[in-house]
Amino acid sequence: MLAIQRLLDAGLTRKQIALTVGLSEQAVGMYVRGERFPNERSYRGLVELAESKGVVLIARDFLSKKS
């Protein structure tokens, strides 16, 4: 999922993303690989984290790489 990659590119680690959003590092990895997608709470957490770091996300960033 490109949304996570954009956060990683902004200098965050998977661990920081997981702790801030309330996920496991494994879940973050599954999101990156497109094996799992966030529920509403996690989606909102990712968007809020991105906003706080000045990262602009668009809807397409939450699609799988295969879409």
C-alpha distance (Angstrom), angle and dihedral (degrees) to the residues before:
residue distance angle dihedral
M1 . . .
L2 3.76 . .
A3 3.82 93.1 .
I4 3.81 90.9 68.9
Q5 3.80 91.4 43.4
R6 3.81 90.2 54.0
L7 3.82 89.5 53.4
L8 3.81 90.6 48.1
D9 3.80 89.9 49.2
A10 3.82 88.2 52.7
G11 3.80 88.5 62.1
L12 3.79 102.4 -95.2
T13 3.79 120.7 131.9
R14 3.79 125.1 -134.0
K15 3.79 87.3 -111.3
Q16 3.82 92.4 53.8
I17 3.79 91.3 48.5
A18 3.80 91.7 47.9
L19 3.81 94.4 48.5
T20 3.79 94.3 45.6
V21 3.80 96.0 47.0
G22 3.80 96.2 37.0
L23 3.78 98.1 -112.3
S24 3.77 135.4 124.5
E25 3.79 119.4 -105.3
Q26 3.80 86.7 -118.2
A27 3.82 91.0 57.8
V28 3.80 90.3 50.9
G29 3.81 89.0 52.4
M30 3.79 91.0 49.5
Y31 3.82 89.8 51.5
V32 3.82 90.3 51.8
R33 3.80 91.2 51.2
G34 3.81 92.9 45.4
E35 3.80 92.3 -118.7
R36 3.79 93.1 120.6
F37 3.79 136.7 19.8
P38 3.80 129.9 -146.9
N39 3.76 123.1 -99.0
E40 3.81 117.9 -131.4
R41 3.82 94.4 -86.1
S42 3.79 93.0 49.7
Y43 3.79 92.0 43.8
R44 3.80 90.6 54.2
G45 3.79 90.7 46.4
L46 3.80 91.8 52.6
V47 3.80 91.6 48.5
E48 3.82 92.1 48.6
L49 3.80 91.3 47.8
A50 3.79 91.1 49.6
E51 3.80 91.6 49.2
S52 3.80 91.5 50.0
K53 3.83 89.6 53.5
G54 3.81 95.4 44.4
V55 3.80 92.9 -110.8
V56 3.78 114.3 145.4
L57 3.79 114.3 -143.5
I58 3.78 126.1 -171.1
A59 3.79 128.8 -164.0
R60 3.81 91.7 -100.5
D61 3.82 88.9 62.1
F62 3.80 88.7 70.8
L63 3.81 95.9 55.7
S64 3.76 123.0 97.5
K65 3.79 117.7 -99.7
K66 3.81 87.7 -112.8
S67 3.82 93.5 60.9
